[in-house]
């Protein structure tokens, strides 16, 4: 295949030909929602959970679904099948659409679905992950639920882009954002876990409740960890035995530096190794999600 195929405007086209109107509310106002999944060895991990989150996000912003859950699921699987990448990065975007006017009122807009499929994108190289990444607490804050519900995976991600720019400018791999009142919140596109003994501490407020985060929470008790969801400060991070972040695109990534401080002994720790191994086994299992390649039995 010379280039990936993108689903847009009701059909599949080469990526270089994919286009939407300049009057789409996604372009004018960042008005829409998105989600990201990955295909691994021909299966899409926890596809149904991601589809459900999209429907919850659309409901929250009063965007009328242009498809059913089953139709979205089938289109994502078809996009993955047509592109044929054994390991794939798949993002879908639901835009508010177009009503013919460059005005904020969305009345009359018809929603549009875009599905982008590319070879799997490593968020961090294997070499960098083996050393552990670095975090920097940034000035940018995550908007509270009083501004925009953090559970909505919306196209309004400018604050996260700015946080990433600030962290990179300081030489860090990833940004750490705080809530408006100074508690730990998220990294850019990642949930955060602190390890203290056999306790896993993770923020619960003003966050996107990640599907990978939920996977870690599900796995932890079977590995002898207890989960504590709550409000935690920078002191808790600076004194943690281990820190790791997690996301759909990146999986679990160890953090070995934060704000110029060494985390633990400065290398990925035993808790991370346990959890990462269990997560990878989950991803590799036949129960991970539906198959999209003919070499696998269709689920």
C-alpha positions, 0 to 999 in steps of 0.5 A: 500500500502506497499510503494509508486509507482514511475514512471521511465523508462517508467513504475510504480515500487515500490519506493525501486526498482526505479533506473536510470543509473549512467551515466544519466546526472542528476547524472553526471552534475545536468542536467535536470529540475523538478517541484513540485505539491501537491494534496489536497483532491484529486485534484492537485492544478494548475497542468496545470501551473506547466506542462507549467513551465516544458515545458518552463524550458526544452525549455530554456535548449534545452532538447527535451521533451519526452512527450506532455503536455497532456501526462505529465499531464495524467502521473502525474494524474495516478501516484497520482491515483495509490498511492491514497493519498488524500493529496499528495506531487508529484515531477517530474524530467526530466533528460537529460538521457544517451548516454553511456559516462560519458562526458559533451556533451549531444549529443545522450542522451534520456530524462527520466521522474521520478514521485515521489508521497508521502503523503503530506509533511508539510514543517513546522509544524502547531505549528511552523507556528502558532508562525511564522518562522525565517529567516537569511540572508545568505552569499550564493547568488542566481545566476543571470540570466547571470549565469543561468536563474532563471526561469528554475527550474533546478537540479542545486540547490546546492547554495540553499542547502548550504544556507539552511545549513547555516541558520539551523546552525545559528538556523533559520528556513529558509535562505534569499538569496540576489541578487548579488548586494544585493537586496532581492531575495528568501528564499530557494524554497520560494518567499518573500512578505513584508507587509507595510500597504495595500501594498505587496512588492515582489522582481521581479529580479533573482527569480523563478516566483512561481505559489503560488506567482502568486496566492497571486498576483491574490488574493491580489487586491480583499482583498484590497492590492496593489502589488509592484514588484521591488528591495527591500533591507534589510532595507525594510525587517527590517521595514516591518509590516509583512513578509511571504514566499510562495511556492507550498510545504509550502503554505503561511508561516508567518515570525516573526523573521529576522536576530535577529529582531522581525517582527511587533509585533512578531506574524503572522499579520492580512494581513497574516491571510487574504491572508492565508485564501483566499489562503486556500479557493482557494486550497479547491475549485473545481476549484483548479485543476483536480481530481485524486481520484474516490471520486471526479468528474474527471476534 
